[in-house]
Amino acid sequence: MSYEAGLQHYIDLGCYHRDLKHYDKAIEEFNRVLKINPEHLEAYYHLGLCYHQQKDMSSALTYFNKALKLSPNEERIHESLGFCYLDFKKIHRAIEEFRQILAINPNSQYGHLGLGFCYLEQRQTERMFDEFNQVLKLDLRNDHAHLGLGLHYKYNKQFDKAIDELKQALKINTKIEVAHQNLGEIYLERKMYNLAQLEFEQTLQLNADNISARQMLGYVYKRQSKDYLAVTEFIRATNLYLAKEKANKVADDNGGE
């Protein structure tokens, strides 16, 4: 096996573990590459993805920026940085990254999509519509553009339009967790409990550790007078919350050493 093929084997193995959410094993493989080649772009980039998926934004930003130094004009790195900043609520930094993408490639769906979500966060409605509509001009089947429009309508209590857009997103991609959850919340708001139950259950099939979806499902069961099921979901949500707090405390303690 050649030198490059050997490194690619570790990268592929790391990506395999990351896709299975075996993040510790994935990180071990990517770090193995960096021990051999400390300037390996793919290793830094995929480490950034690992940490982002674990919601460790500080570490994710560190590795994405290391990748960016090695390849300053690579769209996917600016894209990952932009969405990381967006998740970290550093909206102005996110906007900078998405605009950088569009400076490199004016027809980038991800550049316009990212700006759309930034403006959604800032409640800049006109700019948000401009960006999401630009995405849909490039690709009418872009599920996340429909998702963004659905979230906007939900925030503004335009529930019929929100349902239409969220359903359109799910018609394209049935595995959008946040779309199922927001549909469930709309149905719960409208006292359409059976539909709400279906959406929250679908949310939990995609992510069994979603605390708010478990709480919402508990509320649905309570309103359906399914008291035992309601209590069960509330207990599960509480246990997930406590486990999360414990994990965060361990991480904080280890970080302080």
C-alpha positions as CSV (number, residue, x, y, z in Angstrom):
1,M,0.0,0.0,0.0
2,S,1.4,3.4,-1.0
3,Y,1.9,6.3,1.5
4,E,-1.2,8.2,0.2
5,A,-3.3,5.1,0.0
6,G,-2.4,4.3,3.6
7,L,-3.5,7.7,4.8
8,Q,-6.7,7.5,2.8
9,H,-7.4,4.2,4.4
10,Y,-7.4,5.9,7.8
11,I,-9.5,8.8,6.5
12,D,-12.1,6.3,5.1
13,L,-12.1,4.4,8.3
14,G,-12.6,7.6,10.3
15,C,-15.5,8.6,8.1
16,Y,-17.1,5.2,8.5
17,H,-16.9,5.5,12.3
18,R,-18.2,9.1,12.2
19,D,-21.2,8.0,10.1
20,L,-22.0,5.5,12.8
21,K,-21.6,8.2,15.4
22,H,-18.6,6.4,16.9
23,Y,-16.9,9.7,17.3
24,D,-14.1,8.6,19.6
25,K,-13.0,6.0,17.1
26,A,-13.3,8.4,14.2
27,I,-11.2,11.1,16.0
28,E,-8.6,8.4,16.7
29,E,-8.3,7.6,13.0
30,F,-8.0,11.2,11.9
31,N,-5.4,12.0,14.6
32,R,-3.5,8.9,13.3
33,V,-3.2,10.7,10.0
34,L,-2.0,13.9,11.5
35,K,0.7,12.1,13.4
36,I,2.0,11.0,10.0
37,N,1.3,14.2,8.1
38,P,0.6,17.3,10.3
39,E,-0.6,19.2,7.3
40,H,-3.2,16.8,6.0
41,L,-6.3,18.9,4.9
42,E,-8.8,16.0,5.0
43,A,-7.9,15.0,8.6
44,Y,-8.4,18.6,9.9
45,Y,-11.7,18.9,8.0
46,H,-13.2,15.7,9.1
47,L,-12.1,16.3,12.7
48,G,-14.0,19.6,12.4
49,L,-17.1,17.6,11.3
50,C,-16.8,15.2,14.2
51,Y,-16.7,17.9,16.8
52,H,-19.5,19.9,15.1
53,Q,-21.7,16.8,15.1
54,Q,-21.0,16.4,18.8
55,K,-21.9,20.1,19.4
56,D,-18.3,20.9,20.5
57,M,-18.3,24.1,18.5
58,S,-15.0,25.5,19.9
59,S,-13.0,22.4,18.8
60,A,-14.9,22.3,15.5
61,L,-14.0,25.9,14.7
62,T,-10.3,25.1,15.6
63,Y,-10.1,22.3,13.1
64,F,-12.1,24.0,10.4
65,N,-9.8,27.0,10.6
66,K,-6.7,24.8,10.4
67,A,-8.2,23.2,7.2
68,L,-8.9,26.7,5.8
69,K,-5.3,27.8,6.3
70,L,-4.3,24.9,4.0
71,S,-7.0,25.6,1.4
72,P,-8.3,29.2,1.7
73,N,-10.7,29.1,-1.2
74,E,-12.4,25.7,-0.7
75,E,-16.1,26.2,-0.6
76,R,-16.9,23.2,1.7
77,I,-14.6,24.5,4.4
78,H,-16.3,28.0,4.4
79,E,-19.6,26.2,4.3
80,S,-18.8,24.1,7.4
81,L,-17.4,27.2,9.2
82,G,-20.5,29.2,8.3
83,F,-22.9,26.6,9.7
84,C,-20.7,26.1,12.8
85,Y,-20.8,29.8,13.5
86,L,-24.6,29.8,12.9
87,D,-25.1,27.0,15.4
88,F,-22.8,28.9,17.8
89,K,-25.0,32.0,17.3
90,K,-22.1,34.0,15.9
91,I,-24.3,35.2,13.1
92,H,-22.1,38.0,11.7
93,R,-19.2,35.5,11.4
94,A,-21.5,33.0,9.7
95,I,-22.6,35.7,7.2
96,E,-18.9,36.4,6.4
97,E,-18.3,32.8,5.6
98,F,-21.4,32.4,3.4
99,R,-20.6,35.6,1.5
100,Q,-17.1,34.3,1.0
101,I,-18.6,31.2,-0.6
102,L,-20.6,33.4,-3.0
103,A,-17.5,35.4,-3.8
104,I,-15.9,32.2,-4.9
105,N,-19.0,30.7,-6.6
106,P,-22.0,33.1,-7.1
107,N,-24.3,30.1,-7.9
108,S,-23.5,28.2,-4.7
109,Q,-26.7,26.8,-3.2
110,Y,-25.0,26.5,0.2
111,G,-23.9,30.1,0.2
112,H,-27.4,31.4,-0.4
113,L,-28.9,28.7,1.9
114,G,-26.6,29.7,4.8
115,L,-27.4,33.4,4.3
116,G,-31.1,32.5,4.3
117,F,-30.8,30.8,7.7
118,C,-28.7,33.7,9.1
119,Y,-31.4,36.2,8.1
120,L,-34.0,33.9,9.5
121,E,-32.2,34.0,12.8
122,Q,-32.0,37.8,12.6
123,R,-35.7,38.1,11.5
124,Q,-34.6,40.0,8.3
125,T,-37.6,38.7,6.4
126,E,-37.0,40.3,3.0
127,R,-33.4,39.2,2.8
128,M,-34.3,35.7,4.0
129,F,-36.9,35.3,1.3
130,D,-34.4,36.6,-1.3
131,E,-31.8,34.0,-0.3
132,F,-34.2,31.0,0.0
133,N,-35.9,31.8,-3.3
134,Q,-32.4,32.1,-4.9
135,V,-31.7,28.5,-3.7
136,L,-35.0,27.3,-5.1
137,K,-34.3,28.9,-8.5
138,L,-31.1,26.8,-8.5
139,D,-32.8,23.7,-7.3
140,L,-36.5,23.5,-6.6
141,R,-36.0,20.3,-4.6
142,N,-33.7,21.8,-2.1
143,D,-35.2,20.4,1.1
144,H,-33.5,22.9,3.5
145,A,-34.8,25.9,1.6
146,H,-38.3,24.6,2.1
147,L,-37.4,23.9,5.7
148,G,-36.2,27.4,6.3
149,L,-39.4,28.9,4.8
150,G,-41.5,26.6,6.9
151,L,-39.7,27.7,10.1
152,H,-40.2,31.3,9.2
153,Y,-44.0,30.8,8.7
154,K,-44.2,28.9,12.0
155,Y,-42.4,31.6,13.9
156,N,-44.9,34.1,12.5
157,K,-48.0,31.9,13.3
158,Q,-48.8,31.3,9.6
159,F,-49.4,27.7,10.3
160,D,-51.0,26.6,7.0
161,K,-48.1,28.0,5.0
162,A,-45.6,26.4,7.5
163,I,-47.3,23.0,7.2
164,D,-47.1,23.2,3.4
165,E,-43.4,24.1,3.4
166,L,-42.4,21.6,6.1
167,K,-44.3,18.8,4.2
168,Q,-42.6,19.8,1.0
169,A,-39.2,19.5,2.7
170,L,-40.2,16.0,4.1
171,K,-41.5,15.0,0.7
172,I,-38.0,15.5,-0.6
173,N,-36.2,14.1,2.4
174,T,-38.2,12.1,5.0
175,K,-35.3,12.2,7.5
176,I,-35.3,15.9,8.5
177,E,-35.7,15.7,12.3
178,V,-36.4,19.4,12.8
179,A,-39.1,19.3,10.2
180,H,-41.0,16.5,11.9
181,Q,-40.6,18.2,15.3
182,N,-41.9,21.5,14.1
183,L,-44.9,19.9,12.4
184,G,-45.6,18.1,15.7
185,E,-45.4,21.4,17.5
186,I,-47.9,23.0,15.1
187,Y,-50.3,20.1,15.4
188,L,-50.0,20.3,19.2
189,E,-50.7,24.0,19.0
190,R,-53.8,23.3,16.9
191,K,-54.9,20.5,19.3
192,M,-54.5,17.9,16.5
193,Y,-53.1,15.4,18.9
194,N,-53.0,12.3,16.7
195,L,-51.0,14.1,14.0
196,A,-48.8,15.6,16.6
197,Q,-48.1,12.2,18.1
198,L,-47.1,10.8,14.7
199,E,-44.7,13.6,14.1
200,F,-43.0,13.4,17.5
201,E,-42.7,9.7,17.2
202,Q,-41.1,10.1,13.8
203,T,-38.7,12.7,15.3
204,L,-37.7,10.2,18.0
205,Q,-37.1,7.4,15.5
206,L,-34.6,9.7,13.9
207,N,-33.1,10.8,17.2
208,A,-34.0,8.9,20.3
209,D,-32.1,11.4,22.5
210,N,-34.2,14.5,21.5
211,I,-35.2,15.8,24.9
212,S,-37.7,18.4,23.7
213,A,-39.5,15.9,21.4
214,R,-39.9,13.5,24.3
215,Q,-41.3,16.3,26.5
216,M,-43.7,17.3,23.7
217,L,-44.8,13.7,23.2
218,G,-45.5,13.5,26.9
219,Y,-47.7,16.6,26.6
220,V,-49.6,15.0,23.7
221,Y,-50.2,11.8,25.7
222,K,-51.3,13.8,28.7
223,R,-53.9,15.6,26.5
224,Q,-55.0,12.3,25.2
225,S,-55.5,11.1,28.8
226,K,-52.8,8.5,28.3
227,D,-51.3,9.2,31.7
228,Y,-49.0,6.2,32.0
229,L,-47.4,6.9,28.6
230,A,-47.1,10.6,29.4
231,V,-45.3,9.9,32.7
232,T,-43.0,7.5,30.9
233,E,-42.0,10.1,28.3
234,F,-41.4,12.8,31.0
235,I,-39.2,10.4,32.9
236,R,-37.2,9.5,29.8
237,A,-36.8,13.2,29.0
238,T,-35.6,13.9,32.6
239,N,-33.1,11.1,32.5
240,L,-31.7,12.3,29.1
241,Y,-31.4,15.8,30.5
242,L,-29.5,14.6,33.6
243,A,-27.2,12.4,31.5
244,K,-26.4,15.3,29.3
245,E,-25.7,17.6,32.3
246,K,-23.4,14.9,33.7
247,A,-21.5,14.5,30.4
248,N,-21.1,18.3,30.2
249,K,-19.8,18.5,33.7
250,V,-17.2,15.8,32.9
251,A,-16.2,17.6,29.8
252,D,-15.8,20.9,31.7
253,D,-13.8,19.2,34.4
254,N,-11.5,17.5,31.9
255,G,-11.1,20.8,30.1
256,G,-10.0,22.5,33.3
257,E,-7.2,20.1,34.1
